[in-house]
Amino acid sequence: MFLTVMNAQAESFWLILQNSTYGIEKIEMKNMSQCEEQGMQYTKSSGIPRYLCLIGK
């Protein structure tokens, strides 16, 4: 397996949602802006104001 410089430095963006009292879900996003936008939409539609955007490698 070969890694390029681009692969080694690639970031991923994750939307973490609390979808019930104990459940969570993670969804990969294209960028941080999309993550924030989708998190706000989820909050409006579900009434659950709990989401988090994370950056991974």
Backbone as a printed PyTorch tensor [residue, N CA C, xyz], in Angstrom:
tensor([[[  0.8530,  -1.1860,   0.0000],
         [  0.0000,   0.0000,   0.0000],
         [  0.8940,   1.2440,   0.0000]],

        [[  0.5900,   2.1880,  -0.8700],
         [  1.3590,   3.4130,  -0.9730],
         [  0.4830,   4.5980,  -0.5980]],

        [[  1.0330,   5.5060,   0.1790],
         [  0.3290,   6.7340,   0.5440],
         [  0.9900,   7.9040,  -0.1510]],

        [[  0.1950,   8.7650,  -0.7000],
         [  0.7380,   9.9840,  -1.2790],
         [  0.7270,  11.0650,  -0.2110]],

        [[  1.4090,  12.1540,  -0.4680],
         [  1.4120,  13.2750,   0.4640],
         [ -0.0090,  13.7840,   0.6680]],

        [[ -0.7860,  13.8200,  -0.3970],
         [ -2.1650,  14.2920,  -0.3050],
         [ -2.9860,  13.3980,   0.6320]],

        [[ -2.8500,  12.0740,   0.5130],
         [ -3.5740,  11.1550,   1.3750],
         [ -3.1500,  11.3000,   2.8340]],

        [[ -1.8840,  11.4790,   3.0680],
         [ -1.3780,  11.5680,   4.4330],
         [ -1.8710,  12.8320,   5.1380]],

        [[ -2.1360,  13.8880,   4.3940],
         [ -2.5730,  15.1430,   4.9990],
         [ -4.0640,  15.3920,   4.8380]],

        [[ -4.7880,  14.4650,   4.2730],
         [ -6.2200,  14.6480,   4.0200],
         [ -6.9790,  14.7230,   5.3340]],

        [[ -7.9180,  15.6600,   5.4070],
         [ -8.7710,  15.7980,   6.5750],
         [-10.1570,  15.2900,   6.2200]],

        [[-10.8480,  14.8220,   7.2190],
         [-12.2400,  14.4420,   7.0430],
         [-13.0680,  15.2520,   8.0310]],

        [[-14.3120,  15.4690,   7.6930],
         [-15.2200,  16.2680,   8.5190],
         [-16.4000,  15.3890,   8.9070]],

        [[-16.7420,  15.3850,  10.1750],
         [-17.7660,  14.4850,  10.6840],
         [-18.8240,  15.2490,  11.4650]],

        [[-20.0720,  14.9520,  11.1440],
         [-21.2150,  15.4760,  11.8850],
         [-21.6380,  14.3850,  12.8630]],

        [[-21.6090,  14.6920,  14.1460],
         [-22.0100,  13.7600,  15.1930],
         [-23.3570,  14.2460,  15.7230]],

        [[-24.3740,  13.3860,  15.6480],
         [-25.7250,  13.7480,  16.0650],
         [-26.1640,  12.9030,  17.2460]],

        [[-26.8530,  13.5360,  18.1940],
         [-27.5380,  12.7640,  19.2190],
         [-28.9560,  12.5840,  18.7060]],

        [[-29.3370,  11.3440,  18.3830],
         [-30.6340,  11.1180,  17.7610],
         [-31.6920,  10.5960,  18.7200]],

        [[-31.3450,  10.3880,  19.9600],
         [-32.3010,  10.0050,  20.9910],
         [-31.6210,  10.2250,  22.3370]],

        [[-32.2000,   9.7300,  23.3680],
         [-31.6070,   9.9090,  24.6940],
         [-30.1990,   9.3340,  24.7690]],

        [[-29.9810,   8.1710,  24.1480],
         [-28.6770,   7.5150,  24.2530],
         [-27.9800,   7.2670,  22.9240]],

        [[-28.6640,   7.4720,  21.8100],
         [-28.0910,   7.1290,  20.5200],
         [-27.3220,   8.2650,  19.8780]],

        [[-26.2410,   7.9180,  19.1830],
         [-25.5000,   8.9040,  18.3970],
         [-25.2560,   8.3290,  17.0080]],

        [[-25.0530,   9.2290,  16.0750],
         [-24.7690,   8.8650,  14.6930],
         [-23.6470,   9.7290,  14.1860]],

        [[-22.7990,   9.1970,  13.3230],
         [-21.7540,  10.0090,  12.6930],
         [-21.9350,   9.9340,  11.1880]],

        [[-21.7910,  11.0950,  10.5530],
         [-21.9710,  11.1940,   9.1040],
         [-20.8120,  12.0190,   8.5580]],

        [[-20.1210,  11.4830,   7.5640],
         [-19.0060,  12.2240,   6.9740],
         [-19.5510,  13.3320,   6.0750]],

        [[-18.9490,  14.5130,   6.1730],
         [-19.3430,  15.6890,   5.4010],
         [-18.2070,  16.1020,   4.4720]],

        [[-18.5370,  16.9370,   3.4650],
         [-17.5280,  17.4280,   2.5220],
         [-16.5910,  18.4500,   3.1520]],

        [[-17.1390,  19.2950,   4.0340],
         [-16.3470,  20.3560,   4.6490],
         [-17.0330,  20.8270,   5.9340]],

        [[-16.3930,  21.7260,   6.6520],
         [-16.9240,  22.1950,   7.9300],
         [-18.2020,  23.0150,   7.7350]],

        [[-18.2930,  23.7680,   6.6640],
         [-19.4990,  24.5630,   6.4000],
         [-20.7150,  23.6680,   6.2280]],

        [[-20.5660,  22.6030,   5.4630],
         [-21.6680,  21.6720,   5.2680],
         [-22.0530,  21.0230,   6.5920]],

        [[-21.0790,  20.7030,   7.4070],
         [-21.3360,  20.0840,   8.6930],
         [-22.1870,  21.0030,   9.5810]],

        [[-21.7840,  22.2560,   9.6910],
         [-22.5380,  23.2160,  10.5110],
         [-23.9560,  23.4050,   9.9730]],

        [[-24.0790,  23.5290,   8.6680],
         [-25.3890,  23.7280,   8.0400],
         [-26.3210,  22.5400,   8.3140]],

        [[-25.8020,  21.3290,   8.1200],
         [-26.6140,  20.1370,   8.3470],
         [-26.9510,  19.9520,   9.8290]],

        [[-26.0250,  20.2940,  10.7010],
         [-26.2870,  20.2200,  12.1410],
         [-27.4040,  21.1600,  12.5560]],

        [[-27.4060,  22.3700,  12.0160],
         [-28.4660,  23.3370,  12.3280],
         [-29.8140,  22.8640,  11.7770]],

        [[-29.8060,  22.3030,  10.5750],
         [-31.0500,  21.7810,   9.9990],
         [-31.5950,  20.6320,  10.8360]],

        [[-30.7080,  19.7630,  11.3100],
         [-31.1250,  18.6480,  12.1560],
         [-31.7570,  19.1690,  13.4460]],

        [[-31.1400,  20.1830,  14.0380],
         [-31.6560,  20.7640,  15.2750],
         [-33.0580,  21.3270,  15.0610]],

        [[-33.2560,  22.0460,  13.9560],
         [-34.5740,  22.6320,  13.6600],
         [-35.6340,  21.5550,  13.4400]],

        [[-35.2910,  20.5140,  12.6990],
         [-36.2900,  19.5010,  12.3450],
         [-36.5720,  18.5080,  13.4740]],

        [[-35.5760,  18.2200,  14.3000],
         [-35.7560,  17.1920,  15.3300],
         [-36.1130,  17.7580,  16.6900]],

        [[-35.7630,  19.0160,  16.9240],
         [-35.9720,  19.5940,  18.2480],
         [-34.9020,  19.1790,  19.2390]],

        [[-33.9340,  18.3770,  18.7840],
         [-32.8210,  17.9630,  19.6510],
         [-31.6160,  18.8320,  19.3070]],

        [[-31.2550,  19.7470,  20.1860],
         [-30.1850,  20.7080,  19.8580],
         [-28.7790,  20.1680,  20.1330]],

        [[-28.5290,  18.9290,  19.7870],
         [-27.2210,  18.3640,  20.1130],
         [-26.5420,  17.8040,  18.8740]],

        [[-25.5710,  18.5340,  18.4220],
         [-24.7260,  18.0550,  17.3290],
         [-23.3240,  18.6020,  17.5280]],

        [[-22.3750,  17.9780,  16.8830],
         [-20.9820,  18.3630,  17.0200],
         [-20.3130,  18.1310,  15.6780]],

        [[-19.4650,  19.0580,  15.2540],
         [-18.6810,  18.8860,  14.0400],
         [-17.2260,  18.6610,  14.4360]],

        [[-16.6440,  17.6000,  13.9050],
         [-15.2690,  17.2570,  14.2260],
         [-14.4270,  17.1370,  12.9530]],

        [[-13.1380,  17.4110,  13.0930],
         [-12.1860,  17.2350,  12.0010],
         [-11.3320,  16.0320,  12.3290]],

        [[-11.2370,  15.1070,  11.3780],
         [-10.4060,  13.9170,  11.5620],
         [ -9.3370,  13.8740,  10.4900]],

        [[ -8.4490,  12.9250,  10.6040],
         [ -7.4050,  12.7320,   9.5920],
         [ -7.5410,  11.3750,   8.9840]]])
